[in-house]
Amino acid sequence: MTDELNATEKAYKLVGKGIPFREAYRQVSDAIKK
């Protein structure tokens, strides 16, 4: 699986926990940048 798909999967898991998609994607993006 590509890095992009892994990031999307992580974001969707956060969405499943009730976090809005944009916020979830931002969290994943910030984690990748570190």
C-alpha positions as CSV (number, residue, x, y, z in Angstrom):
1,M,0.0,0.0,0.0
2,T,1.3,3.5,-0.8
3,D,2.0,6.1,1.8
4,E,-1.0,8.1,0.6
5,L,-3.4,5.2,1.1
6,N,-1.9,4.6,4.5
7,A,-2.6,8.2,5.4
8,T,-6.1,8.0,4.1
9,E,-6.8,4.8,6.0
10,K,-5.5,6.4,9.3
11,A,-7.7,9.4,8.7
12,Y,-10.8,7.2,8.1
13,K,-10.1,5.4,11.3
14,L,-10.1,8.7,13.2
15,V,-13.4,9.6,11.4
16,G,-14.8,6.4,12.7
17,K,-14.1,7.6,16.2
18,G,-16.1,10.7,15.5
19,I,-13.5,13.2,14.4
20,P,-14.4,15.4,11.4
21,F,-12.6,14.2,8.2
22,R,-10.7,17.5,7.7
23,E,-9.4,17.5,11.3
24,A,-8.5,13.8,11.1
25,Y,-6.6,14.4,7.9
26,R,-4.8,17.3,9.5
27,Q,-3.8,15.2,12.5
28,V,-2.4,12.5,10.2
29,S,-0.6,15.1,8.1
30,D,1.0,16.7,11.1
31,A,2.1,13.2,12.4
32,I,3.7,12.4,9.1
33,K,5.6,15.7,9.0
34,K,7.2,15.1,12.4
